[in-house]
Amino acid sequence: MISTDKEKSSLQKITVNLPPETIAVLKRLADQQGITATAALRKAIATEDFLRREAVNKEAKVLIQEPNGTTKQVVFI
């Protein structure tokens, strides 16, 4: 994705301290999707926000169905 000048000017830079294990996960997510670590972090934040708005706040369930038909519930704490 190419950022426009307007999009770039609205960005804010922050600094976070993450343990090596979390950095490794972030890099793996980025590599799997062919995106930058920054883009992977944005997607992770957007996913958490979506799941909380759509499931947690509405007291709905998030389910994962495996290929063998087994269903697991994802529980947010």
Contacts in CASP RR format, 6 or more apart in sequence:
PFRMAT RR
TARGET T0000
AUTHOR 0000-0000-0000
METHOD contacts of the structure
MODEL  1
MISTDKEKSSLQKITVNLPPETIAVLKRLADQQGITATAALRKAIATEDF
LRREAVNKEAKVLIQEPNGTTKQVVFI
1 39 0 8 1.000
18 26 0 8 1.000
26 37 0 8 1.000
26 40 0 8 1.000
26 41 0 8 1.000
26 44 0 8 1.000
27 37 0 8 1.000
29 40 0 8 1.000
29 43 0 8 1.000
29 44 0 8 1.000
30 36 0 8 1.000
30 37 0 8 1.000
30 39 0 8 1.000
30 40 0 8 1.000
33 39 0 8 1.000
33 40 0 8 1.000
33 43 0 8 1.000
35 43 0 8 1.000
51 62 0 8 1.000
51 76 0 8 1.000
52 76 0 8 1.000
54 60 0 8 1.000
55 61 0 8 1.000
55 62 0 8 1.000
55 76 0 8 1.000
56 76 0 8 1.000
61 73 0 8 1.000
62 73 0 8 1.000
62 74 0 8 1.000
62 76 0 8 1.000
63 71 0 8 1.000
63 72 0 8 1.000
63 73 0 8 1.000
63 74 0 8 1.000
64 71 0 8 1.000
64 72 0 8 1.000
64 73 0 8 1.000
64 74 0 8 1.000
65 71 0 8 1.000
65 72 0 8 1.000
66 72 0 8 1.000
END
